[in-house]
Amino acid sequence: MKKSIGIIGGGAAGLFAACQLKRLGVTETAEVTLIEKNGIPGRKLTLTGHGRCNITNRKDASRLKEGYHEASKFIYPALMEFEPEDTVSFYENVIGLKVKEEDNNRIFPVCDSAVKVRDALVSYISDYSKILCGTEVTGISVKDGFEVATSKGQYHFDTLILSCGGSSFRETGSSGDSYRFAESLGHTVVPVRAALAPVNADKDSVDFCRALSGVSLDAGISLYCEGKKTASMSGVILFAGFGLTGPAVMEISREILHDVAGKDAYLELDLVPGTSDEEFDRKLLDLIGGHPDTKIATLLSGFVPQSVASAVTARTDCGDLYAQGFSKDNRKKICREMKHLRIRLKGAPDLNAAYVTRGGVSLKEVDRKTMESRLVPALYIIGEALDIDGISGGYNLQACMSEAYLAAKAILSKKIC
Ligand SMILES: Cc1cc2nc3c(=O)[nH]c(=O)nc-3n(C[C@H](O)[C@H](O)[C@H](O)COP(=O)(O)OP(=O)(O)OC[C@H]3O[C@@H](n4cnc5c(N)ncnc54)[C@H](O)[C@@H]3O)c2cc1C
């Protein structure tokens, strides 16, 4: 009699798990059933990498782990056991999709199609795994294995992989059910909030951002809350109608807590990164001396795009002033806006607009070498359900893949089949 393995959630992690189970030969002696509430698996997967799917980041595990914040120690064994090189080999040699490398070690399929990635994964498993789409799991209980209640009836499994995702981009299906199920089985869920999300500006700053909508530049960003600097980084930022987005803003968003609404919280932008306030003032003074008949806004366009220079000078009432006779006080004002521009925050970033969820099932309750629950034997938890979020660049899908591999390997080694 074959044993049964249930995979709850057919997103990236669930599909990878089904693939790894087949690849490792588990499906020859066990029946694998993947249950997905949407009509088709991998909806979020098809949106990844702007529809191109950034499948991994080609770094060795010791460097890659640094991209997982507080979870770097937890995820390291998984990354060591199934590295980005293994992911590349899986795509090219197992499911037949050639890959290419782009800037910052990011790996994409040559076909530039996340839909084709999803389809190749589904096609690889479809002759072995049962795929039950349009089937919503409503409850899980432990009873001589696992009783899984769904919208289409009851199922029993000997082993369960929980991969229902997080709470970000809810319309793709990840509506926080992983947390509900994990809690019902005794697990602790670390409070969830947005990571890799755009940031909304409050009423004092939103007009400024809206006027520059579409403009991007390199900047330093620091997050301040109640007078304390809590995070900083640098990179590309993009002004938008609602506030700020772009890679550096999305990276820092995970540090913004839920309760900043109504508090003194802002992002401070350094529009001339790599130059100290004093150096900037000296450079400005030199420009002023060399171009007495030029407007200050025009001189500033040597540092930032003209539209940003005009918006910044407008904030200081210096917009129409010429270099000649420009006072020290005015220079100070310009320096403050160029080096310490404050964008006040409306509140915490919207989880629904976040690429990933920060928080989730506590890592203390999961074995990092197998992904098996420390509380419920034969329950494996993988993907965004866990309290792991990676930086952008293929880190999050690599985490799903490495975790899926560990779970599949552990299930095989238990000889349940
Ligand atoms: C716009 C966007 C772009 C991204 N781009 C990238 C990228 O290029 N590279 C990268 O590494 N990461 C990227 N990510 C992050 C990455 O997509 C996620 O980390 C990854 O999809 C998480 O996989 P998961 O399987 O854990 O969750 P999900 O992909 O969310 O899958 C969970 C699945 O479980 C199903 N489910 C939920 N509840 C139930 C239930 N009760 N019953 C049955 N099924 C259920 C859902 O319908 C869903 O299909 C991006 C994310 C977004 C939103």
The ligand as an SDF file (V2000), in Angstrom:
LIG
                    3D

 53 58  0  0  0  0  0  0  0  0999 V2000
    4.9770   40.7740   -8.1490 C   0  0  0  0  0  0  0  0  0  0  0  0
    5.9540   39.8100   -7.5330 C   0  0  0  0  0  0  0  0  0  0  0  0
    7.1680   39.5680   -8.1670 C   0  0  0  0  0  0  0  0  0  0  0  0
    8.0950   38.7010   -7.5860 C   0  0  0  0  0  0  0  0  0  0  0  0
    9.2580   38.4390   -8.2670 N   0  0  0  0  0  0  0  0  0  0  0  0
   10.1480   37.5530   -7.7440 C   0  0  0  0  0  0  0  0  0  0  0  0
   11.3110   37.1770   -8.4830 C   0  0  0  0  0  0  0  0  0  0  0  0
   11.4900   37.5470   -9.6450 O   0  0  0  0  0  0  0  0  0  0  0  0
   12.1770   36.3310   -7.8820 N   0  0  0  0  0  0  0  0  0  0  0  0
   11.9850   35.8330   -6.6020 C   0  0  0  0  0  0  0  0  0  0  0  0
   12.8430   35.1050   -6.1100 O   0  0  0  0  0  0  0  0  0  0  0  0
   10.8520   36.1190   -5.9190 N   0  0  0  0  0  0  0  0  0  0  0  0
    9.9240   36.9460   -6.4620 C   0  0  0  0  0  0  0  0  0  0  0  0
    8.7730   37.2140   -5.7780 N   0  0  0  0  0  0  0  0  0  0  0  0
    8.4990   36.4950   -4.5000 C   0  0  0  0  0  0  0  0  0  0  0  0
    8.0180   35.0680   -4.7840 C   0  0  0  0  0  0  0  0  0  0  0  0
    7.0200   35.0980   -5.7700 O   0  0  0  0  0  0  0  0  0  0  0  0
    7.4750   34.4140   -3.5210 C   0  0  0  0  0  0  0  0  0  0  0  0
    8.4920   34.4260   -2.5500 O   0  0  0  0  0  0  0  0  0  0  0  0
    7.0390   32.9790   -3.7790 C   0  0  0  0  0  0  0  0  0  0  0  0
    6.0230   32.9370   -4.7690 O   0  0  0  0  0  0  0  0  0  0  0  0
    6.5280   32.3210   -2.5010 C   0  0  0  0  0  0  0  0  0  0  0  0
    6.1000   31.0330   -2.8530 O   0  0  0  0  0  0  0  0  0  0  0  0
    5.0740   30.2260   -1.9520 P   0  0  0  0  0  0  0  0  0  0  0  0
    4.7880   28.9770   -2.6940 O   0  0  0  0  0  0  0  0  0  0  0  0
    5.5610   30.1340   -0.5690 O   0  0  0  0  0  0  0  0  0  0  0  0
    3.7720   31.1340   -1.9170 O   0  0  0  0  0  0  0  0  0  0  0  0
    2.7720   31.4720   -3.1260 P   0  0  0  0  0  0  0  0  0  0  0  0
    3.5260   31.5710   -4.3940 O   0  0  0  0  0  0  0  0  0  0  0  0
    1.9960   32.6300   -2.6720 O   0  0  0  0  0  0  0  0  0  0  0  0
    1.8640   30.1720   -3.2210 O   0  0  0  0  0  0  0  0  0  0  0  0
    0.9500   29.7990   -2.2270 C   0  0  0  0  0  0  0  0  0  0  0  0
   -0.1550   29.0100   -2.9050 C   0  0  0  0  0  0  0  0  0  0  0  0
   -1.0030   28.4330   -1.9270 O   0  0  0  0  0  0  0  0  0  0  0  0
   -2.3380   28.5520   -2.3660 C   0  0  0  0  0  0  0  0  0  0  0  0
   -3.2190   28.5240   -1.1950 N   0  0  0  0  0  0  0  0  0  0  0  0
   -3.3310   29.4440   -0.2080 C   0  0  0  0  0  0  0  0  0  0  0  0
   -4.2420   29.0790    0.6880 N   0  0  0  0  0  0  0  0  0  0  0  0
   -4.7500   27.9010    0.2590 C   0  0  0  0  0  0  0  0  0  0  0  0
   -5.7520   27.0260    0.7650 C   0  0  0  0  0  0  0  0  0  0  0  0
   -6.4320   27.3000    1.8720 N   0  0  0  0  0  0  0  0  0  0  0  0
   -6.0250   25.8870    0.0700 N   0  0  0  0  0  0  0  0  0  0  0  0
   -5.3600   25.5950   -1.0660 C   0  0  0  0  0  0  0  0  0  0  0  0
   -4.4010   26.3990   -1.5910 N   0  0  0  0  0  0  0  0  0  0  0  0
   -4.0910   27.5300   -0.9240 C   0  0  0  0  0  0  0  0  0  0  0  0
   -2.3790   29.8800   -3.0840 C   0  0  0  0  0  0  0  0  0  0  0  0
   -3.4850   29.9770   -3.9590 O   0  0  0  0  0  0  0  0  0  0  0  0
   -1.0370   29.8920   -3.7770 C   0  0  0  0  0  0  0  0  0  0  0  0
   -1.1010   29.3560   -5.0810 O   0  0  0  0  0  0  0  0  0  0  0  0
    7.8130   38.0930   -6.3320 C   0  0  0  0  0  0  0  0  0  0  0  0
    6.6010   38.3170   -5.7160 C   0  0  0  0  0  0  0  0  0  0  0  0
    5.6640   39.1750   -6.3010 C   0  0  0  0  0  0  0  0  0  0  0  0
    4.3460   39.3970   -5.6230 C   0  0  0  0  0  0  0  0  0  0  0  0
  1  2  1  0
  2  3  1  0
  2 52  2  0
  3  4  2  0
  4  5  1  0
  4 50  1  0
  5  6  2  0
  6  7  1  0
  6 13  1  0
  7  8  2  0
  7  9  1  0
  9 10  1  0
 10 11  2  0
 10 12  1  0
 12 13  2  0
 13 14  1  0
 14 15  1  0
 14 50  1  0
 15 16  1  0
 16 17  1  0
 16 18  1  0
 18 19  1  0
 18 20  1  0
 20 21  1  0
 20 22  1  0
 22 23  1  0
 23 24  1  0
 24 25  2  0
 24 26  1  0
 24 27  1  0
 27 28  1  0
 28 29  2  0
 28 30  1  0
 28 31  1  0
 31 32  1  0
 32 33  1  0
 33 34  1  0
 33 48  1  0
 34 35  1  0
 35 36  1  0
 35 46  1  0
 36 37  1  0
 36 45  1  0
 37 38  2  0
 38 39  1  0
 39 40  1  0
 39 45  2  0
 40 41  1  0
 40 42  2  0
 42 43  1  0
 43 44  2  0
 44 45  1  0
 46 47  1  0
 46 48  1  0
 48 49  1  0
 50 51  2  0
 51 52  1  0
 52 53  1  0
M  END
$$$$
